[in-house]
Amino acid sequence: MNKNYPILAAIILFFSAIDPVIAQFPVLGNTSTTTVQSPKGNVKISGTLIDSSSLKGVEYASIALYKLPGDKAVDGTVSDEKGKFNFNKIEAGEYKVLISFIGYQTKTIDKLNFSKGQEFDLGAIKLSPEVKNLDEVTITGSTALIEEKVDRLVYNAEKDITAKGGDATDVLRKVPLLTVDLDGNVSLRGSQNVKVLINNKPSTIMASSVADAMKQIPADQIKTVEVITSPSAKYDAEGSAGIINIITKKNSLQGVNLNVDGGVGNRGSILSLNGNYRKGKAGFTLGGFGRANYNTVTKSSLEQSSTTQGLTTLVRQTGDGYSQGLFGQYNLGFDYDLAKNQSITAGARYGVRNMSFQQDFLTQLLSNGMETGSSRRDVDSKNLSGTLDLNLDYVHTYKPQQEWSISTLYSRNDLTNNFDADLLDGSGSLASRQRNDNDNLNQEFTVQTDYQTPIKRNQMLEFGGKGIFRQVNSDYRFLIAGPTGEFSTDFDQPSGALTYHQNIAAGYTSYTYTTKKRYTFKGGLRYEHTMIDASTRENGVVGIGDYGVLVPSFNASKTFKGTTVKLAYNRRIQRPGLQQLNPNFNSVNPQNITVGNPSLRPELTNNYEVSLSKTIKKTFVTAAFFARTTNNAILQITKPSDTLAGAVITTYENIGHQQTYGSNIFSNVALSSKINVGIFLNVLYSNLEGQITNLDGILENSSNAGFNLSGGMFGQAQFKKGWGVQAFGFMQGAQVQLQGRQGGFGFYTIGVKKDFKDKKASLGLAAENFLSDRFNIHTELNSPQFNQVSDVYLYNRGFRLTFSYKIGKMSAMEMPRKKGKSVNNDDIKTDGNGQNTSGGVPGGGQNRQ
């Protein structure tokens, strides 16, 4: 059961109470002004609406009840997410039922006679998609590319033809409210404190880096992306900015089929096989895909000056980088209906990542304007992981909207981040070698139970509990060797091990109330108690201590005159994650070292939001205004190294206070049933406060503030004979940081696709960033102790050819299948490529410059 259905239903009920008499439903365009009067009796009427082609439940359709003779609506309702609806307390007599929903033909069931006390089931009512023939042009109703629901925005990725052959990063770049940089780091409304779920479930696949994990999900297997900006108490308290839920495609029809998808391009290739078999009450899915990235070239330049003990050192550095990677993901799923109202689901997913980075650095050191040394460093980095997820879920439905579920999840991630460096002398000869080994094991087990029950027709009560048990082990060491010979321990570099146990016990309750005037209020409380036992091999116990947090949430909505207004408040907690905690020194580039801090505590954020949305003829417009304040914020702090001349070290501290105010504006225009265009704009103002070290080595208050702007446009069109085209462009402005500003970037793509044989086969061609061969990200950081200017040049011009083919045939089931429950862990802050991103569990990993 969709936890947000009571809110959505309340909004649509507002329309349904008016539509049957004021508009006779939108598709009829009638302007009469009769008022609905609910009858009083003891007749009960029920039914289920299903799509005539897919035989899936049609949710949120409007159903009006008319008493005959006459044309007066006496009651109205909407279908739930399974397509079910019911009327209670109806008088005996003769009635007709009128059913309407956008994209479907209006359906009338006439001359229904009911006697006193009768409980009548209309059974499965099939709705046909709306098709109109006008001068040999066929217009077919279809799902919009962008949908807005009460607490979330939904991007229907299956409508995106340019993502064919790409990965999840290509899809997320096009979702309004989200920003994805060129490394794949994801931000929501300017914050990277976001939790990413896959089919409502967390995974340790996110543990090392969300950016890398997104490369393991093929774009053409993504059905929708949900951006949840105001999570209810049912969700974990983690994710300061919100939650991103990626829903993959599932097949619930009877029979067997196999989909083959592939693509080849100048920077990457992909091949995937996905099969489904369903017979009676049981269903099986089996799938896998492999992806290869290559020809990913970067060039960089760095100039930084740092002052230690009164001596100023200038570093000038140039770098050349090349990366390649192999990604794979394989899954097996099973579901079975134990009874009409009970079902179980089980699944196993294994992901593998094998990435390598080759980087060459040429560094020049100057002191008081005189060169004091130069060096060349050739680095080969490895980022390897294997992730296993196992889940078993059970759900028992007692009656519509009343159900109990229990869900379990076990995840394991074996992660290796190593690098080997060759140090060359001035003549280019190999002088010495260095190695950093960093092995990690991240495990977690989760069990949760949820119960929900309706109270009368206008109230919903939900409550549940959850336990998460995590264990992280990270072991790192540095080795050195001469030009030849064996490696030995480098006692001048830190080596050690981190053991981190994190257990969380949580409970929540949520209550939804809808008034007669269709105001909907949803409030909830969630309490989470975190128990931490952390230690390092060298320094013993890390004194973090246990902590508890009470998280309130409140949502309200009202629709009037075609405009929906929503208000929301919630408090969120953001626990430190992978790179923030791991004390391993990442010295791939010894002039820019990063190291975690295992003593970090969580940060707390208060979120406030008001949004308005309205449909004006063929134009949908939504605008959201929000504010958030974060205390005890985890911020990156960079300072000069005490031991290595000219080098700087970046670590993480709970020293920040951050305020963000902003607006998101989105508009989508349906020029016709085949062509639509959209535009979106994000405006943020951030004010950061923290502490940095001055020239005397004393912490002093520091602040930085400024605007962050981003926006984009998209368009898509469908033509005759299976042809389609889509284009997308996005621009991200500079980002404010406590010690400076990080440069912005741009991204654009265009694609065309041709379908063959009733869409059983297709060919596509896509091009991205094809007007220039590189993009420059210019970043400036500064403090009393150092100044840094860096430029990173990304060569990401790309072209790819894609294909797909479907084998087999699936036939329709009698009724839509029940949706299973699953575990949702939304509670870890982690790092993707040196940035504060979401997801995962504490562990180890390498950032890369």
C-alpha positions in Angstrom: 0.0 0.0 0.0 1.3 3.4 -1.0 1.9 5.2 2.3 1.1 8.5 0.6 -2.2 7.3 -0.8 -4.4 9.0 1.9 -2.9 12.4 1.0 -3.3 11.8 -2.8 -6.7 10.4 -2.4 -7.8 13.4 -0.3 -6.7 15.8 -3.0 -8.4 13.9 -5.8 -11.5 13.4 -3.7 -11.8 17.2 -3.7 -12.0 17.0 -7.5 -14.3 14.0 -7.5 -16.8 15.8 -5.2 -16.9 18.6 -7.7 -16.3 17.1 -11.1 -19.4 14.9 -11.4 -21.6 17.9 -11.1 -19.6 21.0 -12.1 -17.5 19.5 -14.9 -19.1 16.1 -15.5 -15.4 15.1 -15.3 -12.8 17.0 -17.2 -13.1 15.0 -20.4 -16.7 16.0 -20.9 -16.2 19.7 -20.4 -19.7 20.3 -19.0 -20.2 23.5 -16.9 -23.3 22.7 -14.9 -23.3 23.6 -11.2 -25.2 20.9 -9.3 -24.1 20.1 -5.8 -23.3 16.5 -4.6 -25.5 15.3 -1.8 -24.4 12.0 -0.2 -27.4 9.6 0.3 -28.0 7.9 3.6 -28.7 4.1 3.5 -27.2 0.7 4.1 -26.2 -0.4 0.5 -22.5 -1.0 -0.1 -21.1 -0.9 -3.6 -17.5 -1.9 -4.6 -15.4 -2.6 -7.7 -11.9 -2.6 -9.2 -10.7 -0.5 -12.2 -8.1 -2.1 -14.4 -6.3 -1.1 -17.6 -7.7 -3.1 -20.5 -4.3 -3.6 -22.1 -2.0 -4.2 -19.1 -4.7 -5.4 -16.7 -3.0 -3.4 -13.9 -5.0 -1.4 -11.4 -5.9 2.2 -12.4 -5.2 4.4 -9.4 -6.8 7.7 -8.6 -9.5 7.5 -11.2 -12.8 9.4 -10.4 -16.0 7.5 -9.9 -19.3 9.3 -9.6 -22.7 7.7 -8.5 -25.9 9.1 -10.1 -29.4 8.2 -8.9 -32.0 7.5 -11.6 -34.1 8.9 -13.1 -32.4 12.3 -13.5 -28.8 13.4 -13.9 -27.9 14.3 -10.3 -24.6 13.0 -8.8 -25.2 11.8 -5.2 -21.7 10.6 -4.3 -18.1 10.5 -5.6 -14.9 8.8 -4.8 -11.5 7.7 -6.3 -9.8 4.4 -6.8 -6.9 3.4 -4.6 -3.5 2.3 -5.9 -4.8 -1.2 -6.7 -7.8 0.3 -8.6 -10.3 -0.6 -5.9 -13.2 1.7 -4.9 -16.3 1.5 -2.7 -19.4 3.5 -1.7 -21.0 3.1 1.7 -24.4 4.1 3.2 -26.2 4.3 -0.1 -30.0 4.3 -0.3 -31.7 1.5 -2.2 -32.8 2.3 -5.7 -31.7 2.5 -9.3 -28.3 4.1 -10.1 -25.6 4.6 -12.8 -21.9 4.8 -12.3 -19.7 7.2 -14.3 -15.9 6.5 -14.4 -13.3 8.9 -15.8 -9.6 9.4 -15.8 -7.1 11.3 -17.9 -5.8 9.1 -20.8 -8.8 6.7 -20.6 -12.2 6.6 -22.3 -15.1 7.6 -20.0 -17.1 4.5 -19.0 -20.7 4.4 -17.8 -22.4 1.4 -16.1 -26.2 2.0 -16.3 -29.4 0.7 -14.7 -28.0 -0.8 -11.5 -30.8 -1.7 -9.0 -29.9 -2.1 -5.3 -32.1 -3.4 -2.5 -31.8 -2.5 1.2 -28.8 -4.0 2.9 -27.3 -5.3 -0.3 -23.5 -5.5 -0.7 -22.8 -5.4 -4.5 -19.5 -6.0 -6.1 -19.2 -4.6 -9.7 -16.1 -6.8 -10.2 -13.2 -5.9 -12.6 -14.1 -2.9 -14.7 -11.8 -2.5 -17.7 -10.9 1.0 -18.9 -9.7 1.5 -22.4 -6.9 4.0 -23.3 -8.3 7.1 -25.0 -7.8 6.9 -28.8 -9.2 9.5 -31.2 -8.9 9.4 -35.0 -8.8 12.9 -36.6 -8.0 13.0 -40.3 -6.0 9.8 -40.1 -3.9 11.1 -37.2 -4.1 8.9 -34.1 -3.9 10.6 -30.7 -3.3 8.2 -27.8 -3.4 9.3 -24.2 -0.1 8.5 -22.3 1.6 9.2 -19.1 3.3 12.6 -18.8 7.1 12.7 -18.6 6.9 14.6 -15.3 4.2 14.0 -12.6 3.8 15.8 -9.3 2.2 14.0 -6.4 1.6 15.3 -2.9 5.0 14.6 -1.4 7.1 13.8 -4.4 8.0 14.5 -8.0 7.9 11.5 -10.4 10.1 11.4 -13.6 8.8 8.7 -16.0 12.2 7.6 -17.3 10.7 4.9 -19.6 9.6 7.9 -21.8 13.2 9.0 -22.2 14.7 7.7 -25.5 18.1 9.4 -25.2 19.0 7.4 -22.1 19.0 4.2 -24.1 22.4 2.5 -23.6 23.3 4.9 -20.8 23.2 4.5 -17.0 21.3 5.9 -14.1 23.5 9.0 -14.1 22.1 9.9 -17.5 18.6 9.7 -16.2 19.1 11.6 -13.0 20.6 14.5 -14.8 17.2 15.2 -16.4 15.1 15.0 -13.2 13.9 18.4 -12.0 15.1 19.3 -8.5 18.2 17.2 -9.0 21.7 18.2 -9.9 24.3 15.7 -11.1 27.8 16.9 -11.7 30.2 15.5 -14.3 31.6 13.0 -11.8 28.1 11.7 -11.1 27.6 13.2 -7.6 23.9 13.8 -6.9 22.4 16.9 -5.2 18.8 17.7 -4.3 18.1 21.5 -3.9 21.8 22.2 -3.6 22.5 19.5 -0.9 24.2 16.2 -1.4 22.7 14.9 1.8 20.3 12.7 -0.1 19.4 9.0 0.4 19.2 6.9 -2.8 16.9 3.8 -2.8 16.4 1.2 -5.5 12.9 -0.2 -5.6 12.3 1.3 -2.1 15.3 -0.6 -0.7 18.8 0.6 0.3 21.9 -1.3 -0.7 25.5 -1.4 0.2 26.1 -0.9 -3.5 25.9 2.8 -2.4 28.5 2.4 0.3 31.6 3.4 -1.5 30.1 6.1 -3.8 26.7 6.9 -5.1 28.3 8.3 -8.2 29.9 4.9 -8.9 26.8 2.9 -7.9 24.7 4.8 -10.5 27.0 3.5 -13.2 25.9 0.0 -12.3 22.2 0.6 -13.1 21.3 0.6 -16.9 19.1 3.5 -17.9 16.7 1.5 -20.0 15.8 -0.7 -16.9 14.6 2.4 -15.0 10.8 2.9 -15.0 10.5 6.0 -12.8 12.6 8.2 -10.5 10.8 9.6 -7.4 12.1 12.7 -5.7 10.6 12.7 -2.2 11.2 16.2 -0.8 9.1 15.8 2.4 9.5 12.2 3.8 6.9 11.1 6.3 7.6 9.5 9.7 7.5 6.1 8.1 10.9 6.8 6.4 14.2 6.7 8.2 15.2 10.0 9.7 18.2 10.2 7.4 18.6 12.3 4.3 18.6 16.0 5.2 17.5 17.2 1.7 15.2 14.2 0.9 15.1 10.8 -0.8 15.6 9.6 -4.4 13.8 6.3 -5.1 14.7 4.6 -8.4 12.0 2.2 -9.6 13.1 -0.4 -12.1 10.8 -2.1 -14.6 8.8 -5.1 -13.5 6.6 -7.4 -15.5 3.5 -8.7 -13.8 1.9 -10.5 -16.8 1.6 -14.3 -17.4 4.0 -16.1 -19.6 7.7 -15.8 -20.5 9.7 -13.2 -22.2 13.3 -12.1 -22.7 14.6 -8.6 -23.5 17.9 -8.0 -25.1 19.3 -4.4 -24.9 22.7 -3.2 -26.0 24.6 -0.1 -27.0 28.1 0.8 -28.3 29.7 4.2 -28.3 33.0 6.0 -28.3 33.1 6.2 -24.5 31.2 3.2 -23.3 29.3 0.0 -24.2 26.5 -2.0 -22.6 24.7 -5.3 -22.9 21.8 -6.5 -20.8 19.5 -9.6 -20.7 16.3 -9.6 -18.6 13.8 -12.4 -18.5 10.5 -13.0 -16.8 8.5 -16.1 -16.2 5.1 -16.0 -14.5 2.7 -18.9 -14.0 -0.4 -18.8 -11.8 0.5 -17.5 -8.3 4.3 -17.6 -8.8 6.7 -15.4 -10.7 10.4 -15.4 -11.4 12.7 -12.7 -12.8 16.3 -13.2 -13.9 18.5 -10.5 -15.3 22.0 -9.2 -15.7 23.9 -6.6 -17.5 27.5 -5.5 -18.2 28.9 -2.1 -18.9 32.3 -0.9 -20.0 33.6 2.6 -19.8 36.7 3.7 -21.7 38.3 6.7 -23.4 37.5 8.9 -20.4 40.2 11.5 -20.4 40.9 14.4 -18.0 43.5 17.1 -17.8 44.1 19.3 -14.8 46.2 22.3 -13.7 46.7 23.4 -10.1 48.3 26.4 -8.4 48.3 26.7 -4.7 50.2 28.6 -2.1 50.4 27.7 1.6 52.0 29.2 4.6 53.4 27.2 7.5 55.8 28.6 10.2 56.1 31.8 8.3 57.3 30.1 5.1 55.2 30.4 1.9 55.5 27.6 -0.6 54.0 27.8 -4.1 53.0 24.6 -5.9 52.4 24.4 -9.7 51.1 21.1 -11.0 49.7 19.7 -14.2 48.0 16.3 -14.5 46.8 13.9 -17.2 44.3 11.3 -16.3 42.6 8.3 -18.0 40.0 6.0 -16.5 38.2 2.8 -17.5 35.8 0.5 -15.8 33.8 -2.6 -15.9 30.4 -2.8 -14.1 28.0 -5.6 -13.7 24.8 -6.4 -11.9 22.8 -9.6 -11.7 19.5 -10.3 -10.0 17.1 -13.1 -9.3 13.6 -12.5 -8.0 10.7 -14.6 -6.8 7.2 -13.8 -5.6 4.3 -16.0 -4.6 0.7 -15.5 -3.5 0.2 -17.6 -0.4 -3.5 -16.7 -0.4 -5.8 -14.1 -1.9 -4.6 -11.6 0.7 -1.1 -12.8 1.5 2.1 -12.8 -0.5 5.9 -13.2 -0.1 8.7 -11.8 -2.2 12.4 -12.7 -2.2 15.3 -11.5 -4.2 19.1 -11.7 -4.6 21.2 -9.1 -6.3 24.9 -9.1 -6.9 26.8 -6.1 -8.2 30.5 -5.9 -9.3 32.6 -2.8 -10.0 36.1 -2.9 -11.4 37.5 0.6 -12.0 41.0 1.8 -12.7 42.5 5.3 -12.9 45.8 6.2 -14.4 47.1 9.6 -13.4 50.4 11.4 -14.2 51.3 14.4 -12.1 54.2 16.9 -12.8 54.8 19.1 -9.7 57.0 22.1 -9.3 57.8 23.6 -5.8 58.9 27.3 -5.4 59.8 29.1 -2.2 60.2 32.9 -2.2 60.1 32.8 -6.0 62.9 30.2 -6.3 62.4 26.7 -7.5 63.2 24.2 -4.7 62.3 21.0 -6.4 60.2 19.2 -9.0 58.8 15.7 -9.2 56.9 13.4 -11.5 54.4 10.9 -10.1 52.6 8.1 -12.1 49.7 6.6 -10.2 47.6 3.6 -11.0 44.4 3.4 -8.7 42.1 0.5 -8.3 38.5 0.7 -7.1 37.0 -2.9 -6.8 33.9 -4.0 -5.1 31.5 -6.9 -4.9 28.0 -6.3 -3.4 25.4 -8.8 -2.3 21.8 -8.0 -1.3 19.3 -10.6 -0.1 15.7 -9.8 0.9 12.7 -11.7 2.1 9.3 -9.8 2.6 5.8 -10.8 3.6 2.6 -8.8 3.4 -0.9 -9.6 4.7 -3.8 -7.5 3.5 -6.9 -7.7 5.8 -9.1 -5.2 3.9 -8.5 -2.2 1.6 -5.9 0.0 3.2 -5.5 -2.3 6.2 -2.3 -4.4 6.1 0.6 -5.7 8.1 4.1 -6.5 6.7 7.5 -7.7 7.8 10.6 -7.1 5.7 14.2 -8.3 6.0 17.4 -7.3 4.2 21.0 -8.5 4.4 23.7 -6.6 2.5 27.4 -7.1 2.2 30.0 -5.1 0.3 33.6 -6.2 -0.1 35.5 -3.1 -1.2 39.1 -2.6 -2.2 40.7 0.8 -2.9 44.4 0.6 -3.6 46.9 2.6 -5.6 50.5 2.1 -6.8 52.7 5.1 -7.5 56.0 5.4 -9.4 58.1 8.4 -8.4 60.5 9.6 -11.1 63.5 11.8 -10.8 64.4 14.9 -12.8 65.8 12.7 -15.7 62.6 10.6 -15.8 64.1 7.5 -14.3 62.3 5.5 -11.7 63.5 6.5 -8.3 61.1 4.8 -5.9 57.7 3.2 -5.6 54.8 3.6 -3.1 51.7 1.5 -2.4 48.5 2.2 -0.4 46.3 -0.9 0.4 42.8 -0.2 1.8 40.5 -3.2 2.2 37.0 -2.8 3.6 34.1 -5.0 4.6 30.7 -3.4 5.1 27.8 -5.6 6.4 24.3 -4.8 7.6 21.1 -6.6 8.5 17.7 -4.9 8.7 14.3 -6.1 10.0 11.2 -3.9 10.1 7.5 -4.3 10.5 4.7 -1.9 9.5 1.0 -1.8 10.2 -1.6 0.5 8.8 -5.4 0.7 9.2 -8.1 3.1 8.2 -10.3 4.8 10.8 -13.6 5.6 9.2 -13.4 7.0 5.7 -11.2 10.0 6.4 -8.5 8.9 8.7 -5.4 6.6 8.5 -3.2 5.3 11.3 0.3 3.9 10.7 2.9 2.6 13.1 5.9 0.3 13.0 9.4 -0.5 14.2 12.8 -1.1 12.7 16.2 -2.4 13.7 19.5 -1.9 11.7 22.7 -3.7 12.6 25.9 -2.5 10.9 29.5 -3.6 11.0 32.3 -2.0 9.1 36.0 -3.0 9.0 38.6 -0.9 7.2 42.3 -1.9 7.1 44.9 0.4 5.5 48.6 0.5 5.2 51.4 2.2 3.2 54.3 0.4 1.6 57.5 1.6 -0.1 60.1 0.1 -2.3 63.1 1.1 -4.5 63.1 0.9 -8.3 63.2 -2.8 -7.8 62.8 -5.3 -5.0 60.0 -6.1 -2.5 57.7 -3.6 -0.8 58.1 -3.0 2.9 56.1 -1.0 5.5 56.5 2.8 5.3 56.7 3.9 9.0 56.6 7.6 8.0 53.0 7.1 6.7 50.0 6.3 8.8 48.7 2.7 8.8 45.9 1.2 10.9 42.5 -0.3 11.1 39.0 1.0 11.9 36.3 -1.2 13.5 32.9 0.5 13.5 29.6 -1.0 14.9 26.5 1.0 14.4 23.1 -0.3 15.6 19.8 1.6 15.3 16.5 1.0 16.9 13.6 3.0 15.6 9.8 3.3 16.0 7.2 5.6 14.4 3.6 6.5 14.3 1.7 8.6 11.6 -1.8 9.9 11.5 -3.7 11.3 8.4 -6.9 13.2 8.6 -9.1 14.6 5.8 -11.8 17.1 6.5 -15.1 17.4 4.7 -13.8 20.4 2.8 -10.9 18.2 1.5 -8.1 19.6 3.6 -5.6 16.8 4.3 -3.3 16.8 7.3 -0.6 14.2 7.9 1.6 14.3 11.0 4.0 11.8 12.5 6.7 11.2 15.1 9.7 9.0 14.7 12.3 8.2 17.4 15.7 6.7 16.5 18.3 5.6 19.0 21.8 5.0 17.7 24.4 2.9 19.5 28.0 3.1 18.3 31.0 1.1 19.2 34.1 2.3 17.3 37.8 1.8 17.7 41.0 2.0 15.8 43.9 -0.4 16.1 46.4 2.3 17.1 44.4 4.6 19.4 41.8 2.3 20.9 38.2 3.3 21.5 36.8 6.3 19.7 34.6 8.1 22.2 31.5 9.0 20.2 28.8 7.7 22.5 25.2 6.8 21.9 22.5 9.3 20.9 18.8 9.5 20.3 16.7 11.9 18.2 13.0 12.6 18.0 12.0 13.5 14.4 8.6 15.2 13.8 7.0 15.6 10.4 3.9 17.4 9.2 2.3 17.7 5.7 -0.8 19.6 4.7 -2.5 20.0 1.3 -5.5 21.7 -0.3 -6.8 22.0 -3.8 -9.0 24.8 -5.0 -9.8 26.2 -8.4 -7.4 23.9 -10.1 -4.5 24.9 -7.9 -2.8 22.6 -5.3 -1.1 24.1 -2.3 1.2 22.1 0.0 2.9 22.9 3.2 5.5 20.7 4.9 7.9 20.6 7.8 10.2 17.9 8.9 13.3 17.4 11.0 16.1 15.2 9.6 19.3 13.6 10.9 22.4 13.0 8.8 24.9 10.5 10.1 28.5 10.6 8.9 29.3 8.1 6.3 32.0 6.3 4.4 34.7 8.8 3.4 33.9 11.1 6.4 34.8 8.4 8.9 37.6 6.4 7.3 41.0 7.6 8.7 42.9 6.3 5.7 45.1 9.0 4.1 44.2 9.3 0.4 47.4 10.5 -1.1 46.9 9.6 -4.7 48.0 13.2 -5.2 50.3 14.1 -2.3 49.7 17.8 -2.8 46.0 17.2 -2.1 45.5 14.7 0.7 42.1 13.7 2.1 41.5 11.8 5.4 38.4 10.9 7.3 37.4 11.6 10.9 36.0 8.6 12.9 34.9 11.0 15.7 32.2 12.7 13.6 28.7 13.1 15.1 25.5 13.5 13.1 24.1 16.8 11.9 20.5 17.9 12.4 18.4 19.8 9.8 15.0 21.5 10.0 13.2 21.7 6.6 10.3 24.1 5.7 8.5 24.0 2.3 5.5 25.6 0.6 4.6 24.7 -3.0 2.0 25.5 -5.6 1.1 23.7 -8.8 -1.5 24.4 -11.4 -2.5 23.1 -14.8 -3.5 25.8 -17.3 -4.9 24.2 -20.4 -1.9 22.2 -21.8 0.7 23.7 -19.4 1.6 22.3 -16.0 3.5 24.7 -13.7 4.8 24.0 -10.2 6.8 26.3 -7.9 8.3 25.4 -4.5 9.8 27.7 -2.0 11.9 26.1 0.8 14.2 26.8 3.7 16.5 24.6 5.7 18.8 25.2 8.7 21.5 22.7 9.7 23.3 22.6 13.0 26.5 20.6 13.7 27.0 20.5 10.0 29.7 18.2 8.6 31.9 20.4 6.4 35.1 19.9 4.5 38.0 21.8 5.9 41.3 22.2 4.0 44.6 23.3 5.7 48.3 23.1 4.9 50.2 20.0 5.8 52.6 20.3 8.7 55.0 17.7 7.3 54.9 18.0 3.5 55.9 21.3 1.9 53.2 22.9 -0.2 50.7 20.2 0.4 47.2 20.6 1.8 45.0 18.2 3.7 41.2 18.0 3.6 39.2 16.4 6.4 35.7 16.7 7.9 34.6 18.4 11.1 31.3 19.1 12.9 31.9 22.8 12.9 29.4 24.2 10.6 26.0 26.0 10.6 24.3 26.3 7.3 21.2 28.1 6.1 19.7 27.6 2.7 16.8 29.4 1.0 15.6 28.7 -2.5 13.0 28.1 -5.1 12.4 25.4 -7.7 10.3 26.3 -10.7 9.2 23.8 -13.3 6.9 24.0 -16.3 5.9 21.4 -18.9 3.9 22.3 -22.0 2.1 19.6 -24.1 2.2 21.2 -27.6 0.3 18.2 -28.8 -0.2 14.6 -27.7 3.1 13.8 -29.5 5.2 16.8 -28.6 6.0 18.4 -25.3 8.7 20.7 -24.0 9.8 21.8 -20.5 11.9 24.2 -18.6 13.2 24.2 -15.0 15.1 26.7 -12.8 16.7 26.2 -9.4 17.7 29.3 -7.4 19.4 28.8 -4.0 21.0 31.2 -1.5 23.4 29.5 0.9 25.0 31.0 4.0 27.7 28.8 5.6 29.4 29.5 8.9 32.3 27.5 10.4 35.8 27.7 11.9 39.2 27.6 10.1 42.7 28.0 11.3 44.5 31.3 11.0 48.2 32.0 10.5 48.8 31.7 14.2 47.3 28.2 14.3 44.2 29.4 16.1 40.6 28.5 15.1 38.6 31.6 14.1 35.1 32.0 12.8 34.6 32.1 9.1 31.7 32.5 6.7 30.7 32.4 3.1 27.5 33.1 1.3 26.2 33.4 -2.2 23.7 32.3 -4.9 23.7 28.9 -6.6 21.9 28.8 -10.0 21.0 25.9 -12.2 18.5 25.2 -14.9 17.7 23.4 -18.1 15.3 22.7 -20.9 14.1 19.5 -22.6 11.8 18.5 -25.5 10.6 15.3 -27.0 8.5 14.4 -30.0 7.0 11.2 -31.5 6.4 10.9 -35.2 4.8 8.4 -37.6 6.2 4.9 -38.3 7.9 4.6 -34.9 10.2 7.6 -35.1 11.0 9.7 -32.0 13.4 12.4 -31.0 14.4 14.0 -27.7 16.8 16.8 -26.6 18.0 17.9 -23.2 20.3 20.7 -21.9 21.5 21.6 -18.4 23.7 24.2 -16.8 25.0 24.3 -13.2 26.5 27.5 -11.8 29.3 27.8 -9.3 28.8 26.2 -5.9 29.4 28.1 -2.6 31.7 26.4 -0.1 33.0 27.5 3.3 36.4 28.2 1.8 35.6 29.3 -1.7 33.5 28.3 -4.7 33.6 25.2 -6.9 33.2 25.7 -10.6 30.0 24.9 -12.6 29.5 22.8 -15.7 27.1 22.2 -18.5 25.7 19.1 -20.2 23.5 18.5 -23.2 22.3 15.6 -25.3 20.1 14.7 -28.3 18.8 11.4 -29.4 16.7 9.7 -32.1 15.0 6.3 -32.0 13.2 4.1 -34.5 10.8 1.3 -33.4 10.2 -1.8 -35.5 7.7 -4.7 -35.5 5.2 -3.4 -33.0 8.0 -2.1 -30.8 9.6 -5.5 -30.5 12.8 -4.1 -31.8 14.4 -0.6 -31.9 17.5 1.2 -33.0 18.7 4.5 -31.5 21.4 7.1 -31.9 22.4 9.6 -29.2 25.0 12.3 -29.0 26.2 14.3 -26.0 28.3 17.4 -25.6 29.1 17.2 -29.3 29.7 20.9 -29.9 33.0 21.1 -28.0 35.7 18.6 -27.1 36.1 19.5 -23.4 34.6 21.3 -20.4 36.5 23.3 -17.8 35.6 23.2 -14.1 37.3 26.2 -12.4 37.5 26.1 -8.6 39.0 28.6 -6.2 39.5 27.9 -2.4 41.1 30.2 0.1 41.9 30.8 3.8 44.4 32.7 5.8 46.8 29.8 5.4 46.5 28.8 1.8 45.1 29.8 -1.6 44.2 27.3 -4.4 43.2 27.7 -8.0 42.4 24.5 -10.0 41.1 23.8 -13.4 39.9 20.3 -14.5 39.3 19.7 -18.2 36.8 16.9 -19.0 36.8 15.4 -22.4 33.3 14.0 -22.5 32.1 14.3 -26.1 30.2 11.1 -26.7 28.2 9.2 -29.4 26.4 5.9 -29.0 24.3 3.5 -31.1 21.7 1.4 -29.2 19.5 -1.5 -30.0 16.9 -3.7 -28.2 14.9 -6.8 -29.1 12.1 -8.6 -27.2 11.6 -12.3 -27.4 8.6 -14.2 -26.1 5.1 -13.2 -25.2 3.3 -12.3 -22.0 -0.4 -12.6 -21.7 -2.7 -10.7 -19.3 -3.5 -11.8 -15.8 -7.0 -11.7 -14.5 -6.2 -9.2 -11.8 -3.3 -6.9 -11.0 -0.8 -8.5 -8.6 -0.3 -7.2 -5.1 2.7 -5.0 -4.4 5.2 -6.3 -1.9 6.7 -4.5 1.0 10.4 -3.9 1.4 13.0 -2.4 3.7 13.9 1.3 3.4 17.2 2.3 5.0 17.6 6.1 4.6 20.2 6.9 7.1 23.8 7.3 6.0 25.7 10.3 4.7 28.6 9.3 2.4 31.0 10.7 0.0 31.2 10.5 -3.8 34.5 11.5 -5.3 35.4 13.9 -2.6 32.0 15.4 -2.1 29.4 14.9 0.7 26.9 12.6 -1.0 24.3 10.2 0.3 24.0 6.6 0.9 26.0 3.7 2.2 27.6 2.7 5.5 30.9 3.7 7.0 33.9 2.0 5.5 36.8 2.9 3.4 37.5 4.2 -0.1 39.7 6.4 -2.2 38.8 9.8 -3.5 40.3 10.8 -6.7 41.6 14.2 -7.8 
